[in-house]
Amino acid sequence: MTKIEMAIERIKSAYEIAERFGKTLIVAYSGGKDSDVLLDLAIKSGLKFRAEHNHTTVDAPQTVYHIREVFARLEAWGIPTKINMPEISMWELIIKNGMPPTRLVRYCCRYLKERRFDNQHIMTGIRWDESQKRKKRGLHETLTNNKNDIIIYFDENDDVQKLMNVCQLKNRIATNPIIDWTDSEVLEYIAENRIKMNPLYEMGYKRVGCIGCPMAGAGVFREFRDFPQYKQMYIKAFDKMVAARRKKGLETNELWKDGEGVFNWWIDPKYDVNQLTLKLEYMEN
């Protein structure tokens, strides 16, 4: 069985589990190359599904337009789509939490990316080849707020019946059909199937995500050069954040004189050290 055939079988397995317990099968679409491959495989499976995207308010314009184009095409084919708008923007989250999002405290993911899928069965384009952290992810997973309740199945030989049993709980279930695909296999599939990718890849970007994501490392410097309007929006939010901290009488980092000071601290290559001593009282209030 080829990897393409195996991925489609995994999608069929996800559909069977979702149907058995009355859950909707959803392709969680990010606008990146992996989710484009997953979407194409889901279409080839011939099964019913819905494609959804969680808008983060800090997506690059190219990503926003790519998603709209893809979803318009899906709707024309009779495949339902939905773009979930957040209840709170990144800029409001920064003020609310009293600190920028960091590698250690990524509060933004919970509000902007990991939402709207309660009691549903989602499929993602997560792959082990992308990072060491993702190698801990499985083929099938239950996703709960309590990490101790998460159940991970790493291959088709695991007991899927157990997964079906936990589906009766009001938890999100995730299947990652291309979990074991390599980068080269993804790109080869895209080329062979003539899949139109996000224009950011043509610009030389290796990842498609939130502008200014702390996990992007040195990549944020190019992002802010290419999208200077986002830099200004972050600085404006940081200005309001500093004012909110002062109003609450909270300790303020000595480098946080204003929004620009916070921004420079935030993107400093040494900020991983700085953030370890960051006071989080504001988040606790």
N, C-alpha and C positions, 0 to 999 in steps of 0.2 A: 504494500500500500504506500503510495507516495505521500509526501507531507501535505499536499493539497487535498488529496482524498481523505487523509486523516483529519485535517482541520474541518472539512465539511461534515465528517462523521461526528466530530465533537460538537458542532453546531446543532446537528440533529439530536444528539444526546441532551443538549441544553434545552432544545425545544420540547423534547419529551418530558423532561422534568418540569419545565414551566407549565406546560399544558396540564399535566397531571394534578398540579396543585393550584390551578387557576391564576397563575402569575403571567404577566406580560413579558415576552422576550424582547429585550431592548438592546440595540447596538449603541453603546456609549461612544459617540463620535466626537473626536477632539479636533479634527481638521488636519491631523498629522498623517504621515505616510503609512504607519501601522494600522490606523483606524480606516484608512482608505482600502487597504488590503482586506481587512476584516469585513468591511462593508461589501466589497466585491464578492467575497466568499459566501457571505450570507445571502446575497442575491442569487448566486449560483446554486445554493442549497434548495431553492424553490419553496422555502418555508415562510410563514408569516412572521413578521417582526416589525418593530417600530424603531426608527433612528432618532436619538435625542442628543442634544448638545447642551452642556451647561455653560452659558455665557459668563465670563469672569469679569468683564468691564476693563480688563487689561490685555485683551487679545490684540495682536497686531491687525491693522486694517486688512492686510492680505488674507489673514486667517478668517476674519469675519466674512469677507466677500466670497472666499472659497467655500465656506460652509453654506452660505445662502445659495450659491450656484449648485452645489451637490444636492442640497435638500429640495430645491426647485425641480431638479431632474427626477429625484425619487418620487416626489408628489405626482409628477406627470406619469410615472409608471405605476401609480396606485399604491405606493409604499408610504405609510404615514410618517410624518416627522414632527419634531417639536424642539424649539429652542427655548430652554428654561432660563428666564431672566432672574437674577438674584434679588433677594429682598433688601440687600444692602450692598453697596459698591465697595471696591477696594479702598477708595479714598475715605469713605465713612468708617470702614473697619479700622484703618490706621488711627483715626481720631478716637474711636471707641476703645481700642486696646492700648492706646497710649505709647505705642512703640512700633517701629517698622517690623514687617515680617522678617524673620531670620532663618538660618538653617536649623537652628534648635527649636524655634517657635514659629511654626508655619500655620498660624491660625487661619490664614486666608484659604487654605485648601479645604478646610472643613465647611466653610461658608459658601465658597464660590465653585468648588469642583466636586466635592463629595456630598451631593444632596439630590433630592427629588427621586431617589430610586428605592425608597422603603417598600418592602414586601413585593419586590419585583425581581426578575432574573435578568441580569445584565451580562452582556458580552463585551470584553475589552480587547484592545490590541497589545496588551502588556506582553513583553518578551524577556526571557532571562538574559538575552544577549545585550540588553540595554544598560544594565548596571548590576553591581554586586547586591544591592538591596533588593532588586527585583528577583534575584535568584531564590529568595525566600518565598516567593509567591507560587501558587499552585495552579494546576489545570482547572480545578473547581475549588471554590472557596465560599464559606459563609462569612458575611461581613456584618459585624455587630459593633456596638460602641464599647463593649467589654472585650479586650484583647484575649482574655482567658477563654472566651466562648467561641473564638474563631476556629473553624475546622478547615484544614487544607488537605486536598487530595492532589498528589503529584503526577499520577499517570492513570491510564485507563484500567489498570489492574486493581486499583483501589476499590473499595466497596461503595459503589454508587448508590446502592439502596439506602445506606446510611445518610447520604446527602439528600436523597429524596425525603427521608424522614424529617430532617431538620427544616426542609422547605415548608413544613406545616407551621413553623414559627414565623413571626412577622419580622423576618430578617431579609436583608438583601442577599441574593445568591449571585455569585460571579463565575463566569466561565471564560477562560482565556485561550481561545482555540489555536492561536499561533504562538503560544508561550515558548516553544522550543525552536522557533525559526531564527535563523541567523540574519544579520544585516544584509548579507549578499543575497540570501534567498528572498528577502522582502523586495529588494531592488530588482532582482531578476523577474519576480512575479509582476511587478509594476511595469517593467519594460515589455514583457511578453503579452500582457493584457492591455497595454496602452492606457494605463490609468493616469489621468491628469492630476498632478500633485499640487499641493499648496505652492504658490509662487515664491514663498520664502526659501524653498530649497534651491530654486534657480538663482537666488541672490547669494547662495553659499551657506545658508544656515543649516546646521546639522540637527537642530531640534526646533520644534514648534511648541511654544508654550507662552505663559504669561510674560509680558514685558517687565523686566526687573526682577524676575524670580530669583531668590537667593541661591537656588540650586544650580543656576546657570554659570556660576563662577565668573571667570574673566569675560565670558560672553556678554555680560550686561553692558560692558563698555561699548561694544559695537551696537547693541540694541539702542542705547541712549543716543548714539551718534546718528543712527538711521531714523529714530523716532523721537526727536527732541521734544515734541509736545508732551510725551509721557514723562520726561524728566521734569518739566515744569509742573505737571499735575501732581507728581510725587512731592515736589518741593512745596507746593501750595498746601497739600494735605499735611505735610510735616510741620508747616507753620502753625496750622490749626491744632495739630497734636501737641506741640510744645505749649501753646496757649492753654489748652485744656489741662495739661499736667500742672501748670503753674496755678491755675484756678483751683485745682484740687489740693494744692499744697504738696505735691509729690516731688521727690528728688528728681532733678534733671541732670542728665549726663553733661559734664563740663564742656563737651564739644557741641552740645545742642543749643547754641545761642539762638538759632533761627532755623527755618526749613532748609536752607542751603547747607547750613552746618550739619544738620542731621543727614542730609543726602550724601555729603562728602564722607561722613563717618560710615554711612551704610555701605557705600561701594568701595571703601578702602580695603585693599587686600588683607589687612590685618584685623578686620572687624570681627572675624571669628573669635579672636581672643577677647576683644572688647565686649562682645555680647554675653560672655560667660558671667560677667559681673553686673549685667543689666538688671535693674530693679523692676519687678513685675507687679508692684502693688496695684497699679491702675487696672490691670486685668482682673484682679481679685475683688475689686470694688464693684 
